[in-house]
Amino acid sequence: MHVDLGNAVETTPGLTDETLERLDDRVADAHDRIAAGMADEEFGYAALNLPAATDADAIREATDRFDRPEAVLTVGIGGSALGAATIANALESDVDAHFLDNVDPDAVAALLDDLPLADTVVNVVSKSGTTAETLANFLVVREAMTEAGVDWTERTLVTTGEEGNLRALADAHDLPALDVPDGVPGRFTALSTVGLVAPALQGHDIEAVLAGGRDGMADLSGSLFESPAYAYGAATYALAERGALTNAVMPYAESLETFAEWFAQLWAESLGKDGLGQTPARALGATDQHSQLQLYRAGPSDKLVSLIRPTERAETAIPETDLDGLAYLGGSSLGDLLDAEFEATEASLAAADVPNLRVEIDRVDERSLGELLYAMEAACVLYGELASVSTFTQPAVEWGKKAARGLLGGGDFAEADAVADKRELRVDGS
């Protein structure tokens, strides 16, 4: 993986060479703290050990119980689904991957109507085993399978903690069960049992994903000039300090569109605390050059654009044409056009003095994905160290969970009482 900071120097807001040199001393101190946290398996920091700690054999043993399915359905929410979705959606497979990560009744019903339930493996993911949305969706899925004459116990595995409802369910029905890693917040679990079951069931090389993560581990060092992950984390932090409070993540590969969703959770939930943080925005190149780029280039000077692409891709030739004004396209490829769009966007932003960072991976495959996911996790942790925020907690998220649970009668929570205090200023249509 490569990170180019050049277009974030002397921009508005922007960095200078001197800024980066001064920042590098702080990166060295932060790296020492991160390394110590990893060595001691401290909460949160343990996530950066996952490429070496995750047992791929255990995942294979659990998933090999099932014949190659037609589809795999992951039932989880947030970090319990997005890591797996990022990997599954990026790679080609003849096994369809689906994710129930919301409780919209229309969407759930539509998905279950379309799924070949008799040839679908269901993976239910919740560390606590008490996540309301996940368990509600699973109960709906289980009932749909039963009504379709499918023995759900033969088509289900769980990924959960050592105790809780899902662990009890697995024990009661002899379901294959995988452990969620200890000391790791859900949004940091892509390179663990949580993120790798769906890719394993699709037939992907999960060992290569973990090897890519280990490549990212090996690149961590005490200098941002020697570590792509730390270069990205330090630059985004420094730009945010100077006013770039929105980070628009724009992959130039449709296969990485879900990666931008994963990144948004990682960045927002980890860094948005104490009045600090950087808002992640999701875009897709080249599509959003024709929409969002207008704002990024000509709107307020409060944005950073992260441009991400593979340097190798399959090619589709553009046929020759004698149409006026289009002949220049003939003889090139769609990949050539996409690369030209990437470089044009980069130059356009630079010409408008908008900071942008280039992140490149070799190709969209298992190993490069593992490295990219790991690098962004490490970048996030470094950012948190530099900003002195509690990277691994999510108090605002927990507040909302308690309020929803209280409204459903799942306990007495003060947060639920706040709903009654909602101010109303209603405007009705005719």
CORKA-V325672 format. One line per field, one symbol per residue. phi: phi as a letter, one per 20 degrees, with the letter a starting at -180 (. if undefined). A space follows every 10 residues. Layout:
phi: ???
//
This chain:
phi: .ccdegeddm dcfadcgfgf ffffffffff fffffffffe lfgnfggfeg geefefffff ffeffdfgee bcdedabmff cffffgfffe dfbedfdcce cbdfffffff fffeffgfcd eddecaffmc fgffffffff fffffffemd fffecccccb efcoffffff ffdlefcdef ffmcfgfddg ebgfedfggf feneefffgf ffffffgfef becfedcgff gfffffffff feoeecdeec fdaffdffgf fgfffgfffe deblmdpcfe ddbceegefe bfggffedeg ecccddecbe ecbfdcfeff bdfgndgfff ndcfffffff fgfffgffff femefbdddc dfaebgffff ffffffffff ffgfffelde gedbffffgf fffffffene qdcgffffff egeccecdef
//
